[in-house]
């Protein structure tokens, strides 16, 4: 009798251990699919997105926005900054969809995931890769909350959706007037004060070029290089914008727009100073991006000071109205 009871208890132990071995990994695997338990838009407006040259996917608008916000703004930012980013991203998306004209870069899709052309976007697998399993859980929930809290909200100006451009950091100098960057007057894209970037973002970044490399990048032949190639006279800033960024600059004997030189040299912004040291030209650059519209690090700084997302948007997009569009 005692022997049978012992066998019976042994059987219970074996079964319990089997459940632990099989059940725990299964639980962990289910834990990785957090996004499937989050409320997302069902039906409604779909976004055709070109993820790569070979892949086009169709996503509900609000689900698409989760991937945009995750790609465009650090998830560590304040919740109100993430909400402001969501509204800007939703407004941009609907503005592009309203055009209903094919784009030669993505003729089979309405938008692409290239931030240089449309908006950045990442899928859940990329989020896990960036944040890890535990970080994915918390960050995904945080971003989803921002999307849900601002559902259907967009920015308008005179009853029309705006083009809510944004950039990473203005470097504490303030934002730029669209007229100075794209030679186009946009009433809601005027330069505004912004000292809310973190101190680290206001520190200059140094970039060095040899004379030969610099001239090659801007398309200047050797015959156009002045004799005093090692002096500060090789690169001379000609004009500044109202915010203090470079509007035009002379390289050798040619004059370039600041935005064009930035693109040719791969500089972080047009907020730069130039010095020469021997055969090197040294650029000291502050901020990151074109500096027009919402400064993302500035938005986070405002949020950390207690600003709500509607106040952040009103600061960077002057004269606009926050509205809800029909579902």
SVG drawing of the C-alpha trace seen along z (x, -y; Angstrom):
<svg xmlns="http://www.w3.org/2000/svg" viewBox="-17 -88 66 90">
<polyline fill="none" stroke="black" stroke-width="0.4" points="0.0,0.0 2.8,-2.4 4.7,-1.4 1.6,-2.2 1.1,-5.6 4.8,-6.4 4.4,-5.6 1.3,-7.6 3.1,-10.7 6.0,-10.1 3.6,-10.2 2.1,-13.5 5.6,-15.0 6.5,-13.9 3.3,-15.4 3.8,-18.7 7.4,-19.0 6.2,-18.3 3.6,-21.1 6.3,-23.5 8.7,-22.6 6.1,-22.9 3.9,-25.7 6.5,-28.3 8.0,-28.6 4.5,-28.8 3.7,-31.6 6.8,-33.5 6.0,-33.2 2.5,-34.5 4.1,-37.4 5.9,-38.5 2.6,-39.0 1.6,-42.0 0.4,-44.0 -2.3,-41.5 -4.0,-42.4 -3.9,-46.1 -7.1,-47.8 -6.5,-48.9 -8.7,-50.3 -10.8,-47.7 -11.9,-48.4 -12.1,-52.1 -9.4,-53.9 -6.6,-51.7 -3.1,-52.9 -1.2,-51.3 2.4,-51.4 5.5,-50.6 7.8,-49.0 10.5,-48.2 10.9,-48.1 9.4,-44.6 6.8,-44.8 3.5,-46.8 1.3,-46.3 -2.2,-47.6 -2.7,-48.8 -5.5,-50.5 -4.6,-54.1 -4.3,-54.1 -2.1,-50.9 0.1,-52.5 0.6,-55.5 1.9,-53.3 4.8,-52.3 5.4,-55.9 5.6,-57.3 7.9,-54.4 10.2,-55.2 10.0,-59.0 10.3,-59.8 12.2,-58.2 9.7,-56.2 11.4,-57.5 9.9,-61.0 7.1,-62.4 3.6,-61.2 2.4,-64.6 5.3,-64.9 4.3,-61.5 0.7,-62.7 1.9,-65.8 3.9,-63.6 0.9,-61.4 -1.3,-64.3 1.4,-65.6 1.9,-62.2 -1.9,-61.6 -2.3,-65.1 0.5,-64.4 -0.8,-61.0 -4.4,-62.3 -3.0,-65.2 -1.0,-62.8 -4.0,-60.5 -6.2,-63.5 -4.0,-64.2 -4.9,-60.9 -2.2,-61.3 0.4,-58.5 3.9,-59.1 6.8,-57.9 8.7,-56.6 5.9,-54.4 3.3,-54.1 1.6,-51.1 1.3,-52.6 0.0,-55.8 3.0,-56.2 6.4,-54.8 8.6,-54.1 11.4,-56.3 11.7,-59.4 13.5,-61.3 10.4,-61.1 7.3,-60.4 7.5,-59.3 9.6,-56.7 7.8,-53.5 8.9,-50.3 7.0,-47.0 6.7,-45.2 9.7,-43.0 11.9,-46.0 10.5,-47.5 11.5,-44.3 14.9,-44.5 15.4,-48.1 13.9,-47.8 14.2,-44.2 11.3,-42.1 10.7,-44.0 11.2,-47.4 8.8,-46.4 6.0,-45.7 6.2,-49.1 7.1,-51.2 4.4,-49.7 1.8,-50.3 3.0,-53.9 2.9,-54.7 -0.5,-53.0 -1.9,-55.1 -0.8,-58.3 -2.4,-57.1 -5.6,-56.1 -5.8,-59.4 -5.6,-61.5 -7.7,-59.4 -9.0,-61.2 -7.3,-64.5 -5.6,-66.6 -4.3,-70.1 -5.9,-72.5 -5.3,-76.1 -8.3,-77.9 -10.2,-74.7 -7.5,-72.7 -5.1,-70.0 -1.6,-71.5 1.7,-70.1 3.1,-69.5 6.8,-69.2 9.0,-68.4 12.7,-67.9 14.8,-66.4 16.4,-69.3 16.7,-73.1 19.7,-73.2 18.1,-75.7 18.3,-78.5 14.6,-78.4 12.8,-77.1 13.2,-78.3 10.9,-80.2 9.9,-77.9 10.6,-80.8 14.3,-80.7 14.5,-76.9 12.3,-76.1 11.7,-79.6 8.0,-79.2 5.9,-81.3 3.8,-79.1 1.8,-81.1 1.8,-78.4 5.5,-77.5 7.1,-80.6 10.2,-80.6 9.3,-80.5 11.5,-80.6 12.6,-77.2 15.1,-76.8 13.7,-73.5 16.2,-71.1 18.4,-69.2 21.8,-70.8 23.4,-67.9 21.5,-68.7 22.7,-72.3 26.3,-71.3 28.1,-71.7 29.1,-68.7 32.5,-69.0 32.9,-67.8 36.2,-68.0 37.0,-68.0 40.2,-68.2 40.2,-70.9 40.2,-68.2 37.2,-66.4 35.2,-69.6 35.7,-70.8 34.8,-67.4 31.6,-67.2 30.4,-70.6 31.5,-70.0 34.3,-72.4 37.2,-71.5 40.8,-72.0 41.0,-75.0 38.4,-76.8 40.2,-76.4 41.8,-79.6 45.6,-79.7 45.2,-80.3 43.4,-76.9 44.4,-76.5 43.0,-79.8 39.6,-80.7 38.8,-82.6 38.0,-79.3 34.6,-79.1 32.9,-82.3 29.4,-82.7 27.6,-85.4 24.1,-85.8 22.2,-84.5 18.5,-83.8 16.5,-85.7 17.1,-82.8 20.9,-83.0 21.4,-80.0 23.4,-80.1 21.4,-81.3 24.2,-81.6 27.8,-80.7 30.8,-81.2 33.0,-78.2 36.0,-79.2 34.5,-81.5 31.0,-80.1 28.0,-81.0 25.7,-78.3 22.5,-78.3 23.0,-77.1 20.5,-74.2 22.3,-73.1 25.7,-73.1 24.4,-71.2 23.0,-68.5 26.2,-68.2 28.4,-67.9 26.0,-65.8 25.9,-68.3 23.4,-67.9 21.9,-71.4 22.5,-74.8 23.3,-76.2 27.1,-76.0 30.3,-78.0 33.4,-77.5 37.1,-77.6 40.3,-76.5 43.2,-74.6 46.1,-73.8 44.6,-71.8 41.3,-71.1 38.0,-73.0 36.2,-72.5 32.4,-72.9 30.9,-73.3 27.2,-72.5 24.3,-72.7 20.9,-71.0 19.7,-68.3 17.3,-68.7 15.8,-71.5 14.6,-73.3 11.1,-74.0 7.9,-73.2 7.9,-71.1 11.3,-70.6 10.9,-67.0 13.4,-67.5 11.9,-70.9 8.4,-69.2 9.8,-66.8 11.3,-69.7 8.0,-71.6 6.2,-68.4 8.6,-68.0 7.7,-71.5 4.0,-70.6 2.8,-71.6 -0.1,-69.5 0.1,-68.2 -2.3,-70.8 -0.2,-73.6 2.9,-72.1 1.3,-71.9 0.0,-75.5 3.5,-76.7 5.2,-75.2 2.3,-75.5 1.1,-79.1 -2.5,-79.9 -3.5,-76.2 -6.6,-74.5 -6.8,-71.1 -9.9,-69.3 -11.4,-65.8 -12.1,-64.4 -15.0,-62.0 -14.0,-58.4"/>
</svg>
